[in-house]
Structures are given as structure tokens and as C-alpha cells.
Amino acid sequence: MKRLILLAGFVTLATVPAAAQTSQNIEFGAFGSYWRFDRSFLIQNGFGGGARLGYMLSNKVAIEVTGDYIVTTNLAATQDINVSTISGALLLNFPMSDRATLLASGGYARMVFGPDAPYAFQQDLLTGGLGMRYFVSHHVALRGDVRAEYTPKHPFFDNLWTGQVQGSLGASYFFIPPQQGRGFNTNFQWYWGAQGGFFLSKTNTEPYAYDPIVGGHWLITARRTALYVAYEQALFLADAHAVIYDPSSINSSVGAGFRDVTFNDVRRLMFGVLAYPTQKTIEPFGGLGFALAQVLNPAVDCTSCQSQGEAIEAQDRASAAASKAFFWLMGGLQVNYSSKLNVFAQYVLTSSSSNFLLDSNTHTVQGGVRLSFGTSKEGITDRH
């Protein structure tokens, strides 16, 4: 009997890690990385680091988002270069044993080089990779990956393609929900929440830059859908610079006919609808809506203004370019700890708008928490 108990315990211990790779589980990971850049970029290869967030759609398939960052120089060591990458991928799991799993991935990556020319550009790349996980406990695994990134467009030369190769080694923690199947009942609730993260934006004279963003939101849930209202503010770590059209200007950073504008904060108010298709303990969600965005206190460089009237007109032009309406799309994951409390991670993409101080699309990666303060649906009572 004693031998039977020991054997059962050994089998249980050996097979427990496999449970971390089942549907609805979330992988949180951190890693160190080594980057080999395209030779034509004349950039030093080097070490960086990053983090990942993954969600198991099934025992075999997962989706994950990865962020990576590296500080390096050009080959002559005369210019500092920052490279940041955000990527999304589909991950296939091939168990090799109770503890080891082979990984294959494919997806899309956005690489942002900066801060100064000629290394001030962005690339959109296709990615593919192989990796391995080895579980050391029920929740913790060691993980190594090799990934290649490719784009047919070269930032400096026509008719050339570029490619980067990255190797990473790190550890992952798997959050395993307390129950599988249907989650807690979150229908018809009033949620108040807070979120924070990073805001990726650019102007018409500067490349993409990351800045912190914080805010709060209000969520009213129904069955599988919810009304979403949020207030957020991006706090720029350094002043952003842009130019606006002004025929009265005789001098600017880009020449006559334009006016330089400086600003350092952006506020937005978001309205929209979210959908929760699965309603499980760990559930993906998506949504869309519109937002009102405002650049706060834009300052116009009017050193070349010839009169007070010209200065007032220049400031009016900047104020008109400081507020616009946008469409947005959102996707994310939510973990329901109870019907009252949940945490979430989300990505928000906004549309671009002409004649706005922020150029092109903006990207936001956030995490936060929501707390219900009561039901949003009154029950039926008898009349007396």
C-alpha cells in the first residue's frame, strides 16, 4: 500500500505541469534577449529584455503579445539608438513530455527605431519562431525562443528586404483559474475601473515615442455586451514638437509657411461598446467606439510674428489642430476573480485624423482593475 501511495504521488507530480497548458490559462513572462540586426542598418547587435502575455485558447493553441526593448549604437559607436518592438502571435504547443513542450509561432511585429535620424523610422514585419518550455513547478516554466522577423521594405534602399533575428531566454508564470467552464456571473453590473499603461504616438516632425497613460472608466454590463466610457490622460516624458500650416509664417523648423508647436499632454474621452463572447473565468473581449482627443496647452513659436494679431491667429490655428474626434478598436483579456472584481489587459488602436497635432494612428497597451458597485438591473416587484 505504501508503495502504491508513493507511486500515485509521483505520477501526480509528474503530470501536474501539463495542467498549466490548458484552455483559459494565462502566461505572464519576462526574458532577456539578444538581437542580431540587419547588416545594412550598420547597428551593433546587443542585449535587451522584455515581457510577454499569453492566453491559452485550447490545450494546443494560444495567442500572445510580446514587448521588447534594446539600447544600442551604430557600428561607429557615434550615435545612441533605441529599438522597441510590440508583436502579436499565434502560438502552437506540441507536448514532448509531461514537463517539456515544443513551441511554434507566427504573427506580426511593429519595430520603432529612434530617437534621431537616420535611425528614426518604423517597420512592420512578419514573424516566425520556435521555442521550448520546461516546467519546474505547477505554475512556473523556463522558456527559450528564437524568432526571425522579415519585411520586403527597406528604410534606406529600394528593392531590398530586411530581417532581424532574436533569441530570448526567461521564465513564465501560469495563472490557472480556480474553476473552468463558465465563470462568475458578471451580467448587469455597474463597474468602476482604473487603468494605466503606455501610449505610443508620433507627430509630423518626430517618430513614434512611448509615454505613460493613466485613466479611469465606467462599464455597464448586459449579457455578453457592455457600455464603456473612459477618461484618460497621456503624460509625455518630453515635450513633443509638431508643425502646423500658417501662410503668415516666414520661418519654422521646416521652412516658411509653417509654425512650430510644442505640447506635452494629451487627454481623451472614449465612448463605445464591448463584447464578451465566452463568459468564462478568463475571457477575451473586444470593442469599438469613438473618442474625443485634446492636446493640452499647445504652445506656438511666434518669434517671427510681426504683430499681436499674427500671434493671436497663430495660436488660434494651433488650438484648432489640438482637438479632434477618432474611431477606436479594442481587444483584451479579463480575469474574473468574482462577480464583483476583475482585472484586465487591453490594446487600443485609434484612427488617424488630418490637421491634428498627433500624426497617424495611436497605440495603447494597458492593464487595470474593475470593481462592481451594484447591479444595473432592477428586479420586478409586486404592486400593492
N, C-alpha and C positions, 0 to 999 in steps of 0.2 A: 504494500500500500504506500509506504514512504517513497519508494522508487517511482511509483505511478504519479504521486503528487509532484515530485521534483521534475519528472518528465513533462507533465502538463504545464508547470510553471515555466520551464524552458521554452516550450513551444509558444506559449502566450507571449513571452518576452521577445522571441524572435520575430513574431508576426505582428506585434503591435505597431511598429513604424509604418507598415503598409497602410494603416488606417488614416494616416495623415494625407494620403493622396486620394481621398475620396471626394465625391461631389460636395460642394458648398464650402469646402475649407479654404482658408486664406493664407497665403505665404507672404511673410514680411522678410526681406533680406537686405543685407549690406555686404559690400565687397570692395576689394582693391582691384585695380585694373592696370593693364599695360597696353598702350596704344601704339600701333605702327601706322603712321600717316602715309598718304600717297607721296611718292618720291618727288613728284613735280611740284608739291607745295613747298618744299625746302623747309620743313618743320622738323624739329627734334622729336624723335619718339620719346615716350616717357610714361610715368606712372600717374594714375589718377584714382578716383574712387566714386562710388555711387550707391544707390539703393533701388530696390525693386518691390513691387506689389503685385501679387498674382491671385487669381481666383480659379478654383477648380470647377469647371463646368460639368465634368464627369470624372471617372477614375482614370481616363486616358487623355483627356483634353483640358487645357487651361488657357486662360488669357492673362497677360501680364503687361505692366507698364514699368519701364526702367528709366532712371535718370543717372547720367554720368557726367563727371566734370574733371578737367585736367588743366593744369597751368604749365606751359612750356615756352620755348623760344624758337626763333628761326635758326637755321643752321649756323649762321654767323654769330648767334647769341647777342644780337644788337637790338632785338625787339621782343618784348613780352607778348605772349599770345594766350588767350583763354579760349578753351573749347568746351562747350556744354552740349549735351545730347539728351533728347527725350525720345523714347521709342515705345511702340506698342507691337506686341507679337502674339501669335497663336503658338501654343506650346503643346507638343505631343509627348506623352510619358510612355516609356517602354520598360516595365519592371524586369530587372535582370536577376534579382533575388528578393528576399524579404526586406533587405535594407538598401540595396543599390538600384538605381533607376537611370536609364539612359534617356537623354532629352534631345529633341529636335525642335527647332523654332524657325519661324519666318514671319516677317512683318515689315514695318515702316519706321524710319528714324528721321528726326529733324536735328541737324547739327548747326550750331551757331558759333561762328568764329568771331573774335574781336580782340581788343576794342578798336584798334587803329588800322587804317589802310596800310598795305593792301590786304591785310588779314581781317577784313570787316565784311563778311559775307555769310550767307546761309546755304545749306544744301538739304535737299530732300532725297533720301536714299532707300533702296530696298535692302532688307537684311535677311540673313540666314545663318544658322549656327547649330552647334552640337554641344552637349553638356552632360554632366553626371551629378547625381545626388547620392549622398551616403548618409543614412540616418544613424545618429548616435544615441537618440532617445525618441520617445513618443512624439515630441514636438520639434526637435532640433535636428537639422541636417547640414552637413557640409556640402558646398556646391561649387563646381568649376564649370566655366563656359568658354568657348571660342566662337567668335562671331565675325562675319565679314559683311561689309556694307558697300553698296555699289550704286552709282548714278551715271547715266550716259552724258551728263552735262558737266563741263569743266569750268570753274570760275574764272580762269585766266586764258584758256586757249579753246578755239573752236575745234570740233571734230575729235575731241579727246574725252575719254571717260575717266572717272576717278574711283578709287576704292580705298577703304581703310580696313584694318584688321584689329580686333580687340580680344585680349584674353583676360579673364577675371577669375578670382578665387575668393570665396567668402562663406558666410553661414546664413541659414534661413530658419525662421521660427514659423511654425504652422499653428494658426488658430483653428481649433476644432470646436464647432458649435456644440452646446450642451444637448441639443436634440436635432435630429434630422427630420426630413419631411416638412410639413407646414410649420411655420414659425409662430410667433406670438401675434395676437390679433392687434394690428395697428390701424384698422379701419376707423374712419370717422373720429379722428383725433385732432386736437389743436396742438401743434408743436412749435416751440420757440427754440431756435438754434443759434450757434455761433460757429464761424469757420475762419480759417487762416491758411495762407499758403504763399504761392509765388505767382506773379503777374508778369507775363512776357509780352513786351510791346516794342515798337520802333517808331521813329519819326521819319520825315522825308529827307533828313540830313544825317541821321545816326542809325546804326544797326540795332538789331534786337538786343534787349537787356532785360535781366531778371530783377524784379523788385518785390518786396513783401506786400501782401494784401490781406486785410482783415475786414470782418463784417459780421452781420447778423441776418437772420432770416425768419420767416413765418411760413409754416407749412400746414395746410388743412387737407387731411386725407379723406378720400372716399374709398370705394372698392377698386383697387388696382390703379387709381389715379390720385393726384393731389394738386392743389393750387399752391404755387410757390411765389413768394415775394421776398426780395433780399435787398439790403443796403450794404455796399462795400466801398472801401477806400484803399487805393494803392498808394503807398508811401515810398516815393522814389529815393534811392540811396544817394543819387547825384542828380543835379539839375539836367533836365532834358532840353535839347535845342532843336528847333524847327524853323522853317521859313514860311511866310505867307505872301501871297501876291499883293503888291502895293505899287501901282504905277507912279506914285509920287516919290518913291524912294530912289535915291541916287547911289546908294551904297549898301551892301549887305555881305554876308559871308559867301553868297553865290553870285553876287553882282547886282547891278541896278534892276529896279522893278520888283524887288522882293524886300521883305522886312524880317529881321531875326526876332524870334520869340523864345523866351525861356520860361520853364514851368517845372514843378516838382511834385504835384499830387494830382490824382485822378479819382473822381467819385462816380459811382454808377448805382442806379436803381433798376432792379430787374423784376419782371413780371412774366409768369409762364405757367406751364402745366408739366408735371412729371408723371411717368408711368412706371408701375411696379408689377411686371408681368408674372413673376413666380410666387411672390408672397411666402418666402421661406425665412428661416433664421438668418441666413446670409443671402441677400438678394441683389441682383443688378437692377439699376434703374436708368432711365433716360428721359430727356425732356427738351422742350424748346419754348421760345418766347421772345420778347423784345426787351430792350434795355435803353435807358436814358443815361448817357455818359457825359461828364462835365470835367474839363480841365480847370483846376482851381487857380485863380490869380495869375493868369499868363502875363508876363512882363515883356513889353515891346522895347527893342533897342531903337531909340529915336534920337541918337546922337547926330544924325544928319538932317533932322527935321528943321525946316526953315521957319515955322510959325507954330503957335499954340494950336491953331486949327488943324494943321497937318498932324500934330501929335495926337489930338483927340480922334481924328479919323483913323489913324494907325491903330490906336487902342481899340476902337470900335470894330475894326476888321479882325483883330486878334480875338476879341470876345465872341464875335460871330462864328469863328472857327473853333471855339472852345467847347461847344455843346452840340451833340448830335444824337440821333436815335439809331439803334442797331438791332439786328436779329441775333439770337444766340442758340447754340446747341449744347446739351449737357449729357454726360454719361458717367456712371459711377457704380460703386458698391456700398451697400448698407448692411451693418451688423446689428440685429435686433437683440439686445440683452434682455428686454422685457417689453411689454406693451407701452411702457412709459419712456424708456431710454433706448436710444440707438446712436451708434457712431457711423461715420461715413467718410468716403474719399471720392472726389469727383474731379472731372476735367470739363472746362467750359471753353468753347470756341465762339468768338463774336465775329460778325461780318465786318467788312471794311466800309468806310464812308468817305466820299470826296469832300475836299475842303475842311478836313478835320486835322487838328494838330497831331493826332496819332495816325500814323500811316499803316495801311494794310490791316490784316486780322490781328486780334489779340488772343493770347492763350493763357489759361489759368488752371493751375493744379492746386487743389485744396483738400484739407481734412477738417472734420469738425464733429460736433455732438448736437443731438436734439433731445429735448425733454418735453413730454406731453403735460399740459396743464388742464386736461379735461377732454370730455367728448364734444364733438362738433355737431352731434345729432341728438335732439331731444326725443325721449320716448313718448309713447301715446298713453295718455291718462284718461280715466273715466270722467265723464261730465256729471256734475251733480245739479 
